Amino acid sequence: MKRIAAITMVRNDEFYLQRWVEYYGRELGKENLYIFFDGTDQTIPDFCEGTTARLRERNPQHVVKAEKDRLGFISEQAALLFAQGYDLVIGTDADEFLVVDPKLGVRLADYLSGLKIRTSVSALGIDVGQHLDKEGVLDGSRLFLEQRHYAYICSRYTKPSVISRPVRWGSGFHRVKGHDFCIDKNLFLFHFGSIDLKMIEERMGNKDLVSTGRLKHIKKRARTIFLITGAKARRWEPTVRLLRLIHQWVRPIWALNKPWNTVRKYVVAIPDRFSKII
């Protein structure tokens, strides 16, 4: 069994972080989770007990510069984890969950331990959103995928989330600089930033986020909800097979080591087998 760590950085985002700790703690062991809080004005919540959680001095910057610095810092911390003996490091935002297809019946750690990863491996990006005509306001006490049944398959979240040696992640974990990517056939990266319209609207009024230029990014999340609401959902199996191939080979000319969406938008119905995971 390989020794696997998961790392993230958050600011005032306990809602998603608690789910992140619960999920990766179950899959990897809480002692293998590394959490950095962006700002010493925050308090480490009780649910982080058993993890390695630290406050980091914050330098308020516009989102572009902040993301570059954030991923540089996380990449440095991942390199230190390899120096401590870890075989693999998973890097995600707190609203992203790396999932092995439940039909295989194996834990995430077991599956990753069986992969030969030269530098990194990517999971197909599943951007989960609220279907406004069929789904109500999110109940935070229940599992996400019990309440949300549709997603946009998005290259933006098809990220090289798992690395096997020190590298430099690009902003948002969207690529590994200087290296190609490979999308695994059984891994999915579920993104839940678009899970509820009411939550998005509340974040639009967050002065901390608006002051650092993140309003445009937040509005993009609302677009996922409207896309899902207005689209006819496709079947999961044939669509994920097709999009995995497209995302592997269709790339922007300015960033050939990251996937790119086609013009056509693909919305799918999420199979029930995922409903008890997150």
Secondary structure, 3 states (H helix, E strand, C coil): CCCEEEEEEECCCHHHHHHHHHHHHHHHCHHHEEEEEECCCCCCCHHHCCCEEEEECCCCCCHHHHHHHHHHHHHHHHHHHHHCCCCEEEECCCCEEEEECHHHCCCHHHHHHCCCCCCEEEEEEEEEECCCCCCCCCCCCCCHHHHCCEEEECHHHCCCCEECCCCCECHHHCCECCCCCCEEEEEEEEEEEECCHHHHHHHHCCHHHHHCCCHHHHHHHHHHHHHHHHCCCECHHHHHHHHHHHHHHCCCCCCCCCCCCCCCCCEEECCHHHCCCC
